[in-house]
Amino acid sequence: MKGLVIKNTGSWYTVLTDDGQTIESKIKGRFRLADIRSTNPVAVGDRVDILPNAEGTALITDIEPRRNYIIRRSSNLSRQCHIIAANVDQAVLVVTVAHPETNTTFIDRFLASAEAYRVPVVLLFNKTDLLNEEERQTQQYLIHVYNSIGYQCIEASAINGLGIDQLRNCLLSKITVFSGNSGVGKSTLLNTLVPGLKLRTAAISEAHDTGTHTTTHSEMIEAPLGKDGKGNWLIDTPGIKGFGSFDMEPEEITSYFPDIFHHAANCRFSNCTHTHEPGCAVRQALDDHLIAPSRYQSYLSMLDDHDQSKYREAF
């Protein structure tokens, strides 16, 4: 029997079968013994084969090949990864300039990983209604940076409805994973998009201006966004603090930064790392303000990930 994994609560997975049943399933033992360097060998969005049993549950016996996935380094185990979602049409990365502040390094690491695994990303700048004038200017600058690279950016507020129709339109007939730091408002946005959903939300810490975890597992939600109300799947995921790169060779990282890759073609040396070499077109573009300093610093931080003696959780 074949189906789609629509929920992961740790050791159990909810599978929506092709004939419309939902069956709570566990992984067959051999998956745990296989050479899989992932903390979750099965992810929401996976197509799987299951074997039902007399108790009304099932065993997941096989995973179909994935067309893509969003992956990050496990925060506790540097040599293992965590798959956020699989087989998606796009990702919406929810970020906030303030309350709490999303670090640009986090944004760039997410974008680079998505580039590596062929997942288009929409950047959604949430909580726009809370920004003061200086914060609004910062948001406009970041939107300019990412628009110029080619990423779609949406300014939004679930409180006053800003950007919600634009967001809803870009979700139609797609499987979309929502990701971001804790406290950026993913659950509130999803509650706005899907009336009656009632995902749990929480206020951010006033003392530290940081979010608290309200989503504890990943889940696919069918959303009646279009006129037919079908074909729209939203994947809610727990908030993540850091985004460590995984399984990227240093010489590949440039190609996951489109703005840096564009200028790298003009470097004097084909194996230029863009850190110290003479005739580096990337560092010249940085001096000429053609590459944002934050993007270049994010690139350097990902190069640093490959020095295992210096490994630390992404920030």
N, C-alpha and C positions, 0 to 999 in steps of 0.2 A: 504494500500500500504506500502511495506517495503523498507527500504533503509539504506544506510551507511552515517553517518555524516562525510563530508570531509572538512568542513570549519566552523569556528566559529568567527564571527566578533562582538561579544557582545550579543545583543538581537536576532540576526538573525543567523541561521544555514543553510548551504548549504547541502542538502541531495541528494546523488546519488542513485536513485531508482534502484531496481533490473532489470528494463527494460531499463536502460540507460539514464533516464532523470535526470536533475539537477533542484531541486526545492528549492527556498528560503523558509525557514520554521521558525516558532516561537513556543515556548513552550506553550502548553495548560495551562490555569491558575492553574489547580489543582497541577501541579508540583511545582509551587511557594509556595503552601500552605502545601505541604507534608513535613514530618520531614526529610529533607535532609540538612545536615550541610555542604553543598558545595556551593561555590560561583558560580559554574557552574554545575547545575544538569545534563546537557547534555554535553558530551565532544566529540572532534574529535575522530573517531574510534568507536563510539557507533553504534550499530544496533538499528534502531527505526521503529516504525509504524507512518505513517503520514496520515493526512486527507486533501486532496487537496480541494481548494475552487474555486469559480468563478473568483477570481482576479488573479489566476495563482500562488498563494502561497499556503502554507499548514500549518497545525497545527501538531506538534509532540504530539501524544497521548499516546505513550508508549515506554519504553526503554527495550530492551532485556537484560537478565542477562549478566554481563560482565565476561569474563574469567580472566581478570587481568586489572590493570591500574597502572599508575604512579601518585602518589599523594603527595602533600606537604601541610604544614600548611599555611593558608592564612597569608600574611605578616602583614595585618592590623587587622585581627580578629582572635585571638589566638584559639578560639573554633570552627573555621570553617576551611575547607580545600579547596584546589583548585586541580582539576583533570587535569593533564597535557595532558594525552591521554589515551585511553582505547583500549583493545583488540589488543595488539601489540605482535609481536614475539620477539622483542628485543628493547633495547635502546642503542643509541650511545651517550655517554656523552663526549662532546667536551671540552677539558681543555687546558689551556696554562700555561706553567711555567713562562712566562713573556709576557708582552704587550697584555693584562693585565695578572697579576698573578691570577691563580685559587687557592683559599685556599683549603688545604687538608681536612679541616672540611667540606666544601661544598661537595667535592667529596665523602667523607665517608657517609655523611647524604644521599646523593642521592643513593649510593650503598645499604645502609641499607634499605631504603624505597623500592627499587627495589627487594631486597631479601624478604621483607615482603609480597610483592604482586606478587611474582613469575615471575619477568621480568628479563631475562638475560641482562647483560650490557657489552658493548664493550667500553673500554676507548680509546679515540682518542686524542693523544697529538699533537695539531696543532701548526702551525707557527714555526716549527722546524728550518726553514731557518733563523729565526731572532735571534736565541740564540747565546750567547757568550759561551766561554769554560766552565765557572763556571755554567751557566744555563744548558748547555748540561749534565754536571755531575749530576746536580739536577734531570733532567728529567730521566736519566738512573737509578738513585737511586729509583725514584718513580715507574718506570716501573718494577724494580726488586721487590719492595714491593708488587705491585698489581699482578704481574705474579705469585709470590710465594703463594698468596692467591687463585689464580685460575681464575683471570680476564684476558681476552684477551686485550692486549694493542697494539695500532698501532701508530707509529710515522708518522706524515703527514705534508705536506705543499701543499696547493692549488696553491701556486705560482710556485714551481718547479716540482710538480707532485709526490713528495715523498709519498708513501703509498696509493695513490689513487686507484691503481689496487687492492691492498689488501683489501681496504675498499669496493670497488665495489663488490668483490667476496663474502664478508660476508653479503651483502645486498640482494643477489639474492633470489627471491621467498619468501621474507619476508616483513612484515609490521614493519618498523623501525621508532621510534621516535628519533629525534635529539634534545638534550637539552644541556644547559650550560649557563654560565654567558654571559652577553652582551659583545660583542667585541672579542669573541674567534674565530670567523670566520665561524659560522654555515652557514650563507647565501652564503658566498663565496664557501664553500665546496659543497653546494647543486647546485650552479650555475655550478660548475665544473662537477658534476655528471650528471646533466641534461642540455645538451646544449640547449640554447634558453630560459631557465627559467627566467633569468634576475631579480632575487630577488634584492631588494635594499640593498646596502652595504654602510658602512661609516667608515672613519678612526677613530682610537681611539684618545682620548684626550691626547695630548702631555704633558699637564700640570699635569694631574693626572694619566696617563697611564691606563685609564679605558675606557670601551666600551660605545657606545651609542645605544639606542634601534632603530633598523631598522625594525624588524619584530613586528607587532602590533597585530597579531592574529595567531591562529593555523590553519594549513591547510595540508591536505593530498595531496601528489603529486605523480602521477603515473610516474614511471621512467623506461625508456627503457634500463635496465642495461644488461640483458642477450640476447642471440641470438633470443629468441622468443619475447622479449620486453614486456612481460606480468608478472603480479604477483608480481611486485616490487613496494611497496608503501613507500614513505618517508614522515614523518610528521615534518614539520617545526614549531617551537614553539618560542614565544618571549623569549628573554634572561631574566634570573632570577638572582636576586642579592643574595638571601638567600634561604636556604632549611630547614625549620623547620619541625621536625618530627610530625606526627599526628596519634592519635589513637593507640599508642603503650604503653603497660604496661611496667613499669621499668624492671620487671623480664623477659620480652620477648626480650629486646634489645640485650642481649648477643648473642642470636641465629641468629641475623641479621648481626653479625660480624663473618664470618667463622673462621678467625684466632684466635679470642678470644674464640669462642665457643669450638674449638678443645682442648684448654688447660683447659677450665672451668670444664671439666669432672673429672679432677684430684684435684679439690678443696676439702678441708676438709669438708666444709659444702655445702649441696645441694642448699641452698638459698643464697649462697655467692654473694655479689654485686660487688666484685673485687675492693673495695675501701679501706677497712681497716681491713677486717677479717683475723685472723691468719690462716696459712695453705692455703693461696690463691695461686693456681697454676698459675693464670693469671699474678699476679704481679711478681711472680718468673720468669715466661717466659719473662716478660718485662725486668727484671734485667739481664736475660741471653741473651738479644737481639734477642729473638725469635718472639717478637711482636714489630712492629715499634711504637716508642713513639707517633707519630702523630695519629696513629690508636687508641691508648689507650685514648688520649686526646679527640678524636672525640666521643668515647664511653661515656666518662664522660660528655661531653657537651650535649649529648642526654639524659642522666639521669637527667641533670639539667633542661631540658625542662619541666619536670613534676612538678617543683615548680612554680606554676602559679604566685606567688608573685615576682618571679625573671624573668618572661618571657620577652624575648626580641627577636627581629628579628634575625633569624639565620645568621651566618656570614660564 
